[in-house]
C-alpha cells in the first residue's frame, strides 16, 4: 500500500487504536482515538496533555496506528507506522480546530470549542507516515 492510499483512507475513516511504548518497552494500546488527515498529509489525533499516551510519545515517538471504518468487525482497516510529535499550545489550537471540524463539523461557537480545548489542555499528536499496511477487510471471529 502506498502512503497516498493511506491518506485517502484517512479522509473517510476516523476510528483507531494507537500503540505507543511504555518506559519499559511494553506496548500501550489506546482505543477510541479519532485520527484525521492533516493539511500536510500527516495523521492528526488530539489528546489531553496529561495522559499516559502523551507522556510515552514524548519519550519514544515511534508509534503504530490501526485505522478502521465505522464498525470494528467487518470494516476495512489499515496499519500506519511512524514517528509522532506532540504539539502544545498555542501552536496546537488551529490544528485542534481543524480536527474538530473534520470529526464533528461546524460548532455553534468556535469560542466555546477554544475554551474547552484550553480547559482540557487538549493538544495535538501529529504522526508522520513512514509505512502503511494493506487495506484489508476484517471477517470477525471464526
C-alpha positions as CSV (number, residue, x, y, z in Angstrom):
1,X,0.0,0.0,0.0
2,X,1.2,3.5,-0.9
3,X,1.2,6.3,1.6
4,X,-1.2,8.2,-0.7
5,X,-3.7,5.3,-0.4
6,X,-3.4,5.5,3.4
7,X,-4.0,9.3,3.2
8,X,-7.1,8.7,1.1
9,X,-8.4,6.1,3.6
10,X,-8.0,8.6,6.4
11,X,-10.2,11.1,4.7
12,X,-13.2,8.8,5.3
13,X,-12.3,6.6,8.3
14,X,-11.9,8.1,11.8
15,X,-11.7,5.3,14.3
16,X,-8.4,3.9,15.5
17,X,-6.2,2.2,18.0
18,X,-2.9,3.9,18.8
19,X,0.1,1.8,20.0
20,X,2.8,3.6,21.9
21,X,5.6,2.3,24.1
22,X,5.8,2.5,27.9
23,X,9.1,3.3,29.6
24,X,9.9,-0.4,30.0
25,X,9.2,-1.1,26.2
26,X,5.9,-2.8,26.7
27,X,3.2,-1.7,24.3
28,X,0.4,0.6,25.4
29,X,-2.7,0.3,23.2
30,X,-5.1,3.2,23.3
31,X,-8.5,2.7,21.8
32,X,-11.0,5.3,20.7
33,X,-8.6,7.7,19.1
34,X,-10.1,9.6,16.2
35,X,-7.4,10.1,13.5
36,X,-7.9,12.6,10.7
37,X,-5.7,13.6,7.7
38,X,-3.7,16.8,8.4
39,X,-3.1,19.6,6.0
40,X,0.4,18.3,5.1
41,X,-0.6,14.7,4.7
42,X,0.2,13.6,8.2
43,X,-2.2,12.0,10.8
44,X,-3.7,14.2,13.5
45,X,-5.0,12.9,16.8
46,X,-5.9,15.0,19.8
47,X,-5.4,14.1,23.5
48,X,-5.3,15.7,26.9
49,X,-1.8,16.7,27.6
50,X,-1.6,14.8,30.9
51,X,-2.4,11.4,29.6
52,X,0.0,8.4,29.6
53,X,-0.1,8.2,25.8
54,X,1.3,11.8,25.6
55,X,3.9,11.1,28.2
56,X,5.0,7.9,26.4
57,X,5.1,9.5,23.0
58,X,7.2,12.4,24.3
59,X,9.7,9.8,25.5
60,X,9.5,7.5,22.5
61,X,7.9,8.9,19.3
62,X,7.7,5.5,17.5
63,X,4.0,4.6,17.2
64,X,1.7,2.4,15.2
65,X,-1.9,3.2,14.4
66,X,-4.7,0.8,13.3
67,X,-7.4,2.8,11.5
68,X,-10.7,1.3,10.7
69,X,-14.2,2.1,9.4
70,X,-17.5,2.6,11.4
71,X,-17.6,-1.0,12.6
72,X,-14.6,-2.7,14.3
73,X,-15.6,-6.1,12.8
74,X,-16.3,-6.1,9.1
75,X,-14.7,-2.7,8.2
76,X,-11.7,-2.1,6.1
77,X,-8.6,-1.2,8.1
78,X,-5.0,-0.2,7.6
79,X,-1.9,0.0,9.9
80,X,0.2,3.0,9.9
81,X,3.7,3.1,11.4
82,X,5.7,6.3,12.0
83,X,7.0,9.0,14.3
84,X,4.7,11.1,16.4
85,X,5.2,14.7,17.5
86,X,3.4,16.2,20.4
87,X,2.3,19.8,19.7
88,X,1.4,22.0,22.6
89,X,-0.4,25.3,22.7
90,X,-0.5,27.9,21.2
91,X,0.6,26.0,18.1
92,X,-1.9,23.2,18.7
93,X,-5.0,25.3,18.7
94,X,-5.6,25.7,14.9
95,X,-4.8,22.1,14.4
96,X,-7.3,21.0,17.1
97,X,-9.9,23.2,15.5
98,X,-9.3,21.6,12.1
99,X,-9.6,18.2,13.7
100,X,-12.8,19.2,15.4
101,X,-14.2,20.4,12.0
102,X,-13.4,17.1,10.3
103,X,-14.7,14.9,13.2
104,X,-17.7,16.8,14.5
105,X,-18.4,19.5,11.8
106,X,-19.0,23.2,12.4
107,X,-19.9,24.1,16.0
108,X,-22.4,26.7,17.1
109,X,-19.5,28.6,18.7
110,X,-15.8,28.3,17.9
111,X,-15.0,30.4,21.1
112,X,-16.6,27.7,23.2
113,X,-14.6,25.0,21.5
114,X,-11.4,27.0,22.1
115,X,-12.2,27.5,25.8
116,X,-13.0,23.8,26.2
117,X,-9.7,22.9,24.3
118,X,-7.7,25.0,26.7
119,X,-9.6,23.9,29.8
120,X,-8.9,20.2,28.9
121,X,-5.4,21.0,27.8
122,X,-6.2,19.2,24.6
123,X,-3.1,19.1,22.5
124,X,-2.1,17.5,19.2
125,X,-0.3,14.3,18.3
126,X,1.0,14.6,14.7
127,X,2.0,11.3,13.2
128,X,4.3,11.2,10.1
129,X,3.5,8.2,8.0
130,X,6.7,6.1,7.4
131,X,5.0,2.8,6.5
132,X,1.5,1.6,6.0
133,X,-0.1,-1.8,5.7
134,X,-2.6,-3.1,3.3
135,X,-6.2,-2.1,3.3
136,X,-7.9,-5.3,4.5
137,X,-11.4,-6.3,5.5
138,X,-11.9,-8.0,8.8
139,X,-14.1,-11.1,8.8
140,X,-14.7,-11.2,12.6
141,X,-14.0,-14.1,14.8
142,X,-14.4,-17.6,13.3
